[in-house]
Amino acid sequence: MALYLLFESASGYALFHAYGIDEIGQSVDAVRSSVLDLKRFSKAVKLAGFTPFSSAIDALNQCNAISEGIMTDELRNFLELNLPKVKEGKKAKFSVGVMEPKVGSHITEATGIPCQSNEYVQELLRAVRLHFDQFIDQLKPSDLEKAQLGLGHSYSRAKVKFNVNRVDNMVIQAIFLLDTLDKDVNSFSMRVREWYGWHFPELVKIVNDNYLYAKLAKFVTNKSDLSEKDIPALADLIGDEDKAKEIVEAAKASMGQDLSPVDLINVQQFAQRVMNLSEYRKNLYEYLVTKMNDIAPNLTSLIGEMVGARLISHAGSLSNLSKCPASTLQILGAEKALFRALKTRGNTPKYGLIFHSSFIGRASTKNKGRMARYLANKCSIASRIDCYSDVSSSIFGEKLREQVEERLEFYDKGVAPRKNLDVMKAAIEGMTNTASEEGEENGGTSAKKSKKKKSRAEADGDAMDLDKPANTSAAEAEPETEKKKKKKKHKLEEPQDQEMAATGDDQTPKKKKKKSRDASADDEPKTATEGKKKKKKSKTAGDD
């Protein structure tokens, strides 16, 4: 059987005919050592066909198709043009050696051309790659290197390419920075309180908020300069006129020591830095909220921005979080407690980062573990929808949140929640309605597209039905079929009863016929014995 070698280079497809190599009796090591010599290899292999790629974009598309195991139309035309034609109903007297087994299986399924991919073929293709520039006259080694470098860069860039608005790395960095900012702002605010408390110690008891305290420290500066004319400005800062009056009265009777102008300037500058950090922290939180709504809208609407961002950052990425089962997601963040419990054979933790959710806090102590398990289940579903769905929508997250609320009411009041199937159908209908509304706004053509999407979504919704509804529908169908069978039996039995009444024969249904047959079978030997007895009596009478 002839062997052809398909080689995918950066410049195009090449087909080689290996006519001088006998596979039988040759080991892979022997082939590996013999193909290194160009003279020996060129005598055994010749170029059968070559087709270059039309552009760099075409080369990238072909490379992506090969990596995914798909045969393109260009590759199919190239093989049909350069390979020997096979008559219908007959097997091919050749085979094609390929590097990727998936590509070979797809070629065989689509065209019927037999393909093989083993160590022997891979060694031959490795030799073809080594001496490829020697088989094509117009192709220079430098041109081949440039083509390989350009295709490699474009292929890597296409693999790394993603939606800029859905970069979960930004969420991870933002939540880490937010945590560090919280620690820094708290420590700096305490330093401002201690530093300015030497001058105005009564202000600490009047104002509890760190940001407001830093604002007042910058505004007041020297307590001796405060007077009743400053009460409106203080009321604008604090938002409470009574507290402003209290601050002025406390400044008049303050027990703090006086500070030099240089010290007051330093305190004022430090308070300004703390204010800037607090304002930046607020802006960063708003940025995190917007990014979470773009990246994981369902997870955000279900559990909140902060908890969802912490789950993503702890898992490493949204894709890693979507791969985690619900049991792992439930205790995510409590690894130390888990391994300590396993080591000491104690009770394992019921929740990790999910504990910061409001649902766990609202649940009673005996239902916290059950609520954490249920919430982790819904969070895993929401993360998978966010990771693998093409359309960014928070409808599923809102419906899942409603389910968690219903489950919380079920634990507290005993109100039965809705079924998961009904909730998911309502979510799919909501998505299709929003898609149809967007289509109507865009115009008539987009309205047609939205109708197609709606029909597809409804079909998908029917396909999403779980085993439970299928079993229930089958269970509902079974009694109906049994009723139909009984009705048919009654219909068949009624005319039989009428015939029996008319003829007077004792006819019964099929099950009773067996008994009648058995009874007749039992009666037959009785009649036979009676006949024998009569014969014997007649014989004895004749003898007498």
C-alpha positions as CSV (number, residue, x, y, z in Angstrom):
1,M,0.0,0.0,0.0
2,A,1.3,3.4,-1.0
3,L,2.0,6.0,1.7
4,Y,1.5,9.7,1.3
5,L,2.6,12.2,4.0
6,L,0.6,15.4,4.7
7,F,2.7,18.2,6.0
8,E,1.3,21.4,7.3
9,S,3.9,24.1,7.1
10,A,3.7,27.8,7.9
11,S,3.7,28.7,4.1
12,G,1.2,26.1,2.9
13,Y,0.1,22.4,2.6
14,A,2.5,19.9,1.1
15,L,1.9,16.2,0.1
16,F,4.8,13.8,-0.1
17,H,4.9,10.3,-1.6
18,A,7.0,7.8,0.4
19,Y,7.6,5.2,-2.3
20,G,11.1,4.0,-1.3
21,I,10.5,3.1,2.3
22,D,9.4,-0.3,3.5
23,E,7.6,-0.2,6.8
24,I,7.7,-3.9,7.4
25,G,10.7,-5.0,9.4
26,Q,12.0,-1.5,10.2
27,S,12.0,-0.2,13.7
28,V,11.4,3.4,14.7
29,D,15.0,3.8,15.8
30,A,16.3,2.6,12.4
31,V,14.0,5.0,10.6
32,R,15.0,7.8,12.9
33,S,18.7,7.3,12.1
34,S,18.2,6.8,8.3
35,V,16.0,9.9,7.6
36,L,18.6,12.3,8.9
37,D,20.6,12.0,5.7
38,L,19.1,14.1,3.0
39,K,20.5,12.0,0.1
40,R,19.0,8.8,1.4
41,F,15.7,10.5,2.3
42,S,15.3,12.3,-1.0
43,K,15.6,9.0,-2.8
44,A,12.8,7.5,-0.7
45,V,10.4,10.5,-0.6
46,K,9.3,12.9,-3.4
47,L,7.1,15.9,-3.4
48,A,3.6,15.1,-4.8
49,G,2.0,18.5,-4.4
50,F,2.2,21.9,-2.7
51,T,-0.3,24.7,-2.3
52,P,0.7,28.0,-0.5
53,F,-1.5,30.0,1.7
54,S,-3.0,33.1,0.2
55,S,-2.3,35.4,3.1
56,A,-1.3,35.5,6.7
57,I,-4.9,35.5,7.8
58,D,-5.6,32.4,5.7
59,A,-2.5,30.7,7.3
60,L,-3.8,31.6,10.8
61,N,-7.3,30.2,9.9
62,Q,-5.8,27.0,8.6
63,C,-3.5,26.7,11.7
64,N,-6.5,27.1,14.0
65,A,-8.5,24.5,12.1
66,I,-5.6,22.0,12.2
67,S,-5.1,22.6,16.0
68,E,-8.8,21.9,16.6
69,G,-8.8,18.7,14.4
70,I,-10.9,20.1,11.6
71,M,-10.4,19.7,7.9
72,T,-11.0,22.9,5.9
73,D,-12.3,23.1,2.4
74,E,-8.9,24.2,1.1
75,L,-7.3,21.0,2.6
76,R,-10.0,18.8,1.1
77,N,-9.6,20.3,-2.4
78,F,-5.8,19.9,-2.1
79,L,-6.1,16.2,-1.1
80,E,-8.6,15.4,-3.8
81,L,-6.5,17.1,-6.4
82,N,-3.2,15.5,-5.6
83,L,-4.2,12.0,-4.3
84,P,-5.0,9.1,-6.7
85,K,-8.7,8.8,-7.4
86,V,-10.6,5.9,-5.9
87,K,-13.4,4.1,-7.8
88,E,-16.7,3.8,-6.1
89,G,-17.2,0.6,-4.1
90,K,-13.5,-0.1,-4.0
91,K,-11.0,0.4,-1.2
92,A,-8.1,2.9,-1.6
93,K,-4.7,1.4,-2.3
94,F,-3.0,4.1,-0.4
95,S,-3.1,5.8,3.0
96,V,-2.2,9.3,4.2
97,G,0.1,9.8,7.1
98,V,-0.8,12.8,9.3
99,M,0.7,14.2,12.5
100,E,-2.6,14.9,14.3
101,P,-4.8,11.9,14.8
102,K,-7.9,14.1,15.1
103,V,-7.3,15.6,11.6
104,G,-6.9,12.1,10.2
105,S,-10.1,10.9,11.7
106,H,-12.0,13.9,10.3
107,I,-10.4,13.4,6.9
108,T,-11.5,9.7,6.9
109,E,-15.0,10.6,8.0
110,A,-15.5,13.3,5.4
111,T,-13.7,11.9,2.3
112,G,-13.2,8.2,3.1
113,I,-9.5,8.5,2.6
114,P,-7.7,6.1,5.0
115,C,-5.3,8.0,7.3
116,Q,-2.8,6.8,9.9
117,S,-0.8,8.4,12.6
118,N,1.8,6.3,14.4
119,E,5.4,6.6,15.5
120,Y,6.7,5.5,12.0
121,V,4.7,8.3,10.3
122,Q,5.7,10.9,12.8
123,E,9.4,10.1,12.3
124,L,8.9,10.5,8.5
125,L,7.1,13.8,9.0
126,R,9.8,15.0,11.3
127,A,12.3,14.3,8.6
128,V,10.1,16.2,6.1
129,R,10.1,19.2,8.5
130,L,13.9,19.0,8.7
131,H,14.5,18.9,4.9
132,F,11.3,20.8,3.8
133,D,13.2,23.8,2.3
134,Q,15.2,21.4,0.1
135,F,12.2,20.0,-1.7
136,I,10.8,23.4,-2.8
137,D,13.1,25.3,-5.1
138,Q,11.5,28.8,-4.8
139,L,11.3,28.7,-1.0
140,K,14.3,30.0,0.8
141,P,15.2,29.0,4.4
142,S,14.9,32.6,5.5
143,D,11.4,32.9,4.0
144,L,10.3,29.8,5.8
145,E,11.7,31.1,9.1
146,K,9.9,34.4,8.7
147,A,6.6,32.6,7.9
148,Q,7.0,30.4,10.9
149,L,7.8,33.4,13.2
150,G,4.9,35.4,11.9
151,L,2.4,32.6,12.1
152,G,3.6,31.7,15.6
153,H,3.1,35.2,16.8
154,S,-0.3,35.5,15.3
155,Y,-1.4,32.1,16.5
156,S,-0.3,32.9,20.1
157,R,-1.9,36.3,19.9
158,A,-5.2,34.7,18.7
159,K,-5.1,32.1,21.5
160,V,-4.5,34.8,24.2
161,K,-7.0,37.1,22.6
162,F,-10.1,37.6,24.8
163,N,-12.9,40.1,25.5
164,V,-11.3,43.1,27.1
165,N,-14.4,43.8,29.1
166,R,-14.4,40.4,30.7
167,V,-10.9,40.3,32.1
168,D,-11.1,38.7,35.5
169,N,-7.5,39.5,36.4
170,M,-8.6,43.1,36.9
171,V,-11.1,42.0,39.5
172,I,-8.5,40.0,41.3
173,Q,-6.1,42.9,41.5
174,A,-8.8,45.3,42.5
175,I,-10.1,43.2,45.4
176,F,-6.5,42.7,46.7
177,L,-5.9,46.5,46.5
178,L,-9.2,47.2,48.1
179,D,-8.3,45.0,51.1
180,T,-4.9,46.6,51.5
181,L,-6.4,50.1,51.2
182,D,-8.9,49.2,54.0
183,K,-6.0,48.2,56.3
184,D,-3.9,51.3,55.3
185,V,-6.8,53.7,55.7
186,N,-7.7,52.3,59.1
187,S,-4.1,52.5,60.4
188,F,-3.5,56.0,59.0
189,S,-6.8,57.2,60.4
190,M,-5.8,55.9,63.9
191,R,-2.5,57.7,63.5
192,V,-4.4,61.0,62.6
193,R,-6.6,60.5,65.7
194,E,-3.6,60.0,68.0
195,W,-1.6,62.8,66.4
196,Y,-4.4,65.4,66.4
197,G,-5.8,64.1,69.7
198,W,-2.9,65.8,71.5
199,H,-4.3,69.1,70.4
200,F,-8.1,68.4,70.4
201,P,-8.8,65.2,72.4
202,E,-12.6,65.8,72.7
203,L,-13.1,65.5,68.9
204,V,-12.6,61.8,69.0
205,K,-15.7,61.2,71.1
206,I,-17.9,63.5,69.1
207,V,-17.0,62.1,65.6
208,N,-16.6,58.4,65.1
209,D,-16.1,58.2,61.3
210,N,-12.5,58.2,60.2
211,Y,-13.1,60.1,57.0
212,L,-15.1,62.8,58.8
213,Y,-12.4,63.1,61.5
214,A,-9.7,63.7,58.9
215,K,-11.9,66.3,57.2
216,L,-12.4,68.1,60.5
217,A,-8.8,67.9,61.4
218,K,-7.9,69.6,58.2
219,F,-10.7,72.2,58.5
220,V,-10.2,73.1,62.2
221,T,-6.4,73.0,62.3
222,N,-6.1,75.2,65.4
223,K,-9.0,74.7,67.9
224,S,-8.5,78.2,69.3
225,D,-9.5,79.7,66.0
226,L,-13.0,78.1,66.1
227,S,-16.0,80.3,66.8
228,E,-19.7,80.4,66.3
229,K,-19.4,81.8,62.8
230,D,-17.8,78.5,61.8
231,I,-20.9,76.5,62.8
232,P,-22.5,76.6,59.2
233,A,-19.3,75.4,57.6
234,L,-19.0,72.6,60.1
235,A,-22.6,71.6,59.6
236,D,-22.0,71.3,55.9
237,L,-19.0,69.0,56.5
238,I,-20.7,66.8,59.1
239,G,-24.3,67.1,58.0
240,D,-25.5,67.8,61.5
241,E,-25.8,71.2,63.1
242,D,-26.1,70.0,66.6
243,K,-22.8,68.2,66.3
244,A,-21.2,71.3,64.9
245,K,-22.3,73.3,67.9
246,E,-21.0,70.6,70.2
247,I,-17.6,70.7,68.4
248,V,-17.4,74.5,68.9
249,E,-18.3,74.3,72.5
250,A,-15.8,71.5,73.1
251,A,-13.0,73.5,71.4
252,K,-13.6,76.4,73.8
253,A,-13.2,74.1,76.9
254,S,-10.7,71.7,75.4
255,M,-8.0,70.2,77.6
256,G,-5.5,69.5,74.7
257,Q,-2.1,71.1,74.4
258,D,-1.2,73.7,71.9
259,L,0.8,72.8,68.8
260,S,3.3,74.8,66.8
261,P,2.2,76.0,63.3
262,V,4.7,73.6,61.7
263,D,3.2,70.7,63.6
264,L,-0.3,71.7,62.6
265,I,0.7,72.0,58.9
266,N,2.1,68.4,59.1
267,V,-1.1,67.2,60.7
268,Q,-3.1,68.9,58.1
269,Q,-1.1,67.4,55.2
270,F,-1.3,63.9,56.7
271,A,-5.1,64.3,57.1
272,Q,-5.3,65.4,53.4
273,R,-3.5,62.2,52.4
274,V,-5.9,60.1,54.5
275,M,-8.8,61.8,52.8
276,N,-7.3,61.2,49.4
277,L,-6.9,57.5,50.2
278,S,-10.5,57.2,51.4
279,E,-11.8,58.9,48.2
280,Y,-9.6,56.6,46.1
281,R,-11.0,53.6,48.0
282,K,-14.5,54.7,47.1
283,N,-13.6,55.1,43.4
284,L,-11.9,51.7,43.4
285,Y,-15.0,50.1,44.9
286,E,-17.2,51.7,42.2
287,Y,-14.7,50.4,39.6
288,L,-14.9,46.9,41.2
289,V,-18.7,47.0,41.1
290,T,-18.8,47.9,37.4
291,K,-16.2,45.2,36.5
292,M,-18.0,42.5,38.4
293,N,-21.3,43.4,36.6
294,D,-19.4,43.0,33.3
295,I,-17.5,39.9,34.1
296,A,-19.8,37.9,36.4
297,P,-23.3,39.6,36.4
298,N,-25.1,36.5,37.6
299,L,-22.7,35.8,40.5
300,T,-22.8,39.5,41.4
301,S,-26.6,39.7,41.5
302,L,-26.7,36.4,43.6
303,I,-24.1,37.0,46.3
304,G,-22.8,40.5,45.9
305,E,-19.8,42.2,44.4
306,M,-17.4,41.8,47.3
307,V,-18.0,38.2,48.1
308,G,-18.1,37.3,44.4
309,A,-14.8,39.1,43.8
310,R,-13.2,37.3,46.8
311,L,-14.3,34.0,45.5
312,I,-12.9,34.7,42.0
313,S,-9.6,35.9,43.5
314,H,-9.3,32.9,45.8
315,A,-10.0,30.5,43.0
316,G,-7.5,32.2,40.7
317,S,-9.9,33.1,37.9
318,L,-13.5,32.8,36.9
319,S,-12.9,29.7,34.8
320,N,-11.2,28.0,37.8
321,L,-14.2,29.0,40.0
322,S,-16.6,27.5,37.4
323,K,-14.7,24.2,37.5
324,C,-15.0,23.9,41.3
325,P,-17.8,21.7,42.5
326,A,-20.3,23.2,45.0
327,S,-18.7,21.3,47.9
328,T,-15.4,22.9,47.2
329,L,-16.9,26.4,46.7
330,Q,-18.7,26.1,50.0
331,I,-15.5,25.8,52.0
332,L,-13.4,28.0,49.8
333,G,-11.3,30.2,52.1
334,A,-11.4,27.8,55.1
335,E,-8.6,25.4,54.0
336,K,-6.7,25.7,57.2
337,A,-9.8,24.8,59.3
338,L,-10.6,21.9,56.9
339,F,-7.1,20.3,57.1
340,R,-6.9,20.9,60.9
341,A,-10.3,19.1,61.2
342,L,-9.1,16.2,59.0
343,K,-5.9,16.0,61.0
344,T,-7.6,16.0,64.4
345,R,-10.6,14.1,63.2
346,G,-12.9,16.9,64.3
347,N,-15.9,18.6,62.6
348,T,-15.1,20.1,59.2
349,P,-16.0,23.7,58.5
350,K,-19.5,24.4,57.0
351,Y,-18.6,27.6,55.1
352,G,-15.6,29.7,54.0
353,L,-15.8,33.0,52.2
354,I,-19.6,32.4,51.6
355,F,-20.1,33.2,55.3
356,H,-19.8,37.0,54.5
357,S,-23.0,36.7,52.5
358,S,-26.1,38.2,54.0
359,F,-28.0,34.9,53.5
360,I,-25.8,33.1,56.0
361,G,-26.2,35.8,58.5
362,R,-30.0,35.8,58.2
363,A,-30.3,32.1,58.6
364,S,-30.7,30.6,62.1
365,T,-27.8,28.8,63.8
366,K,-29.2,25.3,63.1
367,N,-29.8,26.1,59.4
368,K,-26.5,28.0,58.6
369,G,-24.8,24.8,57.3
370,R,-27.8,23.9,55.1
371,M,-28.1,27.4,53.8
372,A,-24.3,27.5,53.0
373,R,-24.6,24.3,51.1
374,Y,-27.6,25.5,49.1
375,L,-26.0,28.9,48.4
376,A,-22.8,27.2,47.2
377,N,-24.8,25.1,44.8
378,K,-26.4,28.2,43.3
379,C,-23.1,30.1,43.2
380,S,-21.5,27.3,41.2
381,I,-24.3,27.4,38.7
382,A,-24.1,31.2,38.4
383,S,-20.3,31.1,37.9
384,R,-20.6,28.5,35.1
385,I,-23.2,30.6,33.4
386,D,-21.0,33.7,33.6
387,C,-17.9,31.8,32.4
388,Y,-19.3,29.9,29.4
389,S,-22.3,32.1,28.2
390,D,-21.8,34.4,25.2
391,V,-24.5,36.8,26.3
392,S,-23.9,38.9,29.4
393,S,-27.1,38.9,31.4
394,S,-28.0,38.9,35.1
395,I,-31.5,37.3,34.7
396,F,-30.3,33.9,35.9
397,G,-28.6,35.4,38.9
398,E,-31.7,37.3,39.9
399,K,-33.8,34.1,39.6
400,L,-31.2,32.1,41.6
401,R,-31.3,34.8,44.3
402,E,-35.1,34.5,44.5
403,Q,-34.6,30.7,44.9
404,V,-32.2,31.3,47.9
405,E,-34.8,33.7,49.4
406,E,-37.5,31.1,49.0
407,R,-35.3,28.5,50.6
408,L,-34.6,30.8,53.5
409,E,-38.3,31.3,54.0
410,F,-38.8,27.5,53.8
411,Y,-36.3,27.0,56.6
412,D,-37.9,29.7,58.8
413,K,-41.6,29.5,58.0
414,G,-42.1,26.3,56.1
415,V,-43.3,27.9,52.9
416,A,-42.7,25.5,50.0
417,P,-40.3,26.9,47.4
418,R,-40.7,26.7,43.6
419,K,-39.2,23.9,41.6
420,N,-35.9,24.5,39.9
421,L,-37.3,23.6,36.5
422,D,-40.0,26.3,36.7
423,V,-37.5,29.0,37.8
424,M,-35.1,28.1,35.0
425,K,-37.9,28.2,32.4
426,A,-38.9,31.6,33.7
427,A,-35.3,32.8,33.4
428,I,-35.1,31.6,29.8
429,E,-38.4,33.3,28.9
430,G,-37.0,36.5,30.4
431,M,-33.9,36.3,28.3
432,T,-35.9,35.6,25.2
433,N,-38.2,38.6,25.9
434,T,-35.3,40.9,26.4
435,A,-33.7,39.7,23.2
436,S,-37.0,40.3,21.3
437,E,-37.3,43.8,22.8
438,E,-33.8,44.6,21.7
439,G,-34.5,43.3,18.3
440,E,-37.7,45.4,18.0
441,E,-35.7,48.5,18.9
442,N,-33.0,47.8,16.3
443,G,-35.4,47.4,13.5
444,G,-37.3,44.9,11.4
445,T,-34.3,42.8,10.4
446,S,-33.2,42.5,13.9
447,A,-36.7,41.6,15.0
448,K,-36.6,38.6,12.7
449,K,-33.3,37.5,14.2
450,S,-34.7,37.9,17.7
451,K,-37.6,35.6,16.7
452,K,-35.1,33.0,15.5
453,K,-33.2,33.4,18.8
454,K,-36.4,33.0,20.7
455,S,-37.3,29.8,19.0
456,R,-33.8,28.4,19.5
457,A,-33.9,29.4,23.2
458,E,-37.2,27.7,23.6
459,A,-35.8,24.6,22.0
460,D,-32.8,24.8,24.3
461,G,-35.1,25.3,27.3
462,D,-36.9,22.1,26.3
463,A,-33.5,20.4,26.0
464,M,-32.5,21.7,29.4
465,D,-35.2,19.7,31.1
466,L,-33.7,17.5,33.7
467,D,-34.3,13.8,34.3
468,K,-36.9,14.5,37.0
469,P,-39.5,16.1,34.7
470,A,-38.8,13.5,32.1
471,N,-39.4,10.8,34.6
472,T,-42.5,12.5,35.9
473,S,-43.9,12.9,32.4
474,A,-43.2,9.3,31.8
475,A,-44.9,8.4,35.1
476,E,-47.9,10.5,34.1
477,A,-48.0,8.9,30.7
478,E,-47.9,5.4,32.2
479,P,-51.3,5.5,34.0
480,E,-52.9,7.1,30.9
481,T,-51.7,4.2,28.8
482,E,-52.9,1.7,31.4
483,K,-56.3,3.3,31.4
484,K,-56.4,3.2,27.6
485,K,-55.5,-0.5,27.7
486,K,-58.2,-1.2,30.2
487,K,-60.8,0.7,28.1
488,K,-59.7,-1.4,25.1
489,K,-60.1,-4.6,27.1
490,H,-63.6,-3.6,28.2
491,K,-64.5,-2.8,24.7
492,L,-63.3,-6.2,23.5
493,E,-65.0,-8.0,26.3
494,E,-68.4,-6.4,25.8
495,P,-69.1,-7.9,22.4
496,Q,-67.8,-11.2,23.7
497,D,-70.3,-11.1,26.5
498,Q,-73.1,-10.3,24.1
499,E,-72.2,-13.3,21.9
500,M,-72.1,-15.5,25.0
501,A,-75.5,-14.4,26.0
502,A,-76.9,-15.0,22.5
503,T,-75.3,-18.5,21.9
504,G,-75.4,-19.7,25.5
505,D,-71.8,-20.9,25.3
506,D,-69.5,-20.5,28.3
507,Q,-66.7,-18.4,26.6
508,T,-64.2,-16.6,28.8
509,P,-61.3,-14.2,28.1
510,K,-57.9,-15.5,27.1
511,K,-56.7,-16.0,30.7
512,K,-59.8,-18.1,31.5
513,K,-59.5,-20.1,28.3
514,K,-56.4,-21.7,29.6
515,K,-58.3,-23.1,32.5
516,S,-61.1,-24.4,30.3
517,R,-58.4,-26.1,28.1
518,D,-56.8,-27.7,31.2
519,A,-60.2,-28.8,32.4
520,S,-61.0,-30.4,29.1
521,A,-57.6,-32.0,29.1
522,D,-58.4,-33.4,32.5
523,D,-61.8,-34.7,31.3
524,E,-60.3,-36.6,28.4
525,P,-58.5,-39.3,30.3
526,K,-61.6,-39.9,32.4
527,T,-63.7,-40.7,29.3
528,A,-60.9,-42.9,28.0
529,T,-60.8,-45.0,31.1
530,E,-64.6,-45.4,31.1
531,G,-64.3,-46.7,27.5
532,K,-61.7,-49.2,28.5
533,K,-63.8,-50.4,31.4
534,K,-66.8,-50.9,29.1
535,K,-64.6,-52.9,26.6
536,K,-63.3,-55.1,29.4
537,K,-66.9,-55.8,30.6
538,S,-68.0,-56.7,27.1
539,K,-65.1,-59.2,26.8
540,T,-65.8,-60.9,30.1
541,A,-69.5,-61.2,29.1
542,G,-68.5,-62.9,25.8
543,D,-66.2,-65.3,27.6
544,D,-69.0,-66.3,29.9
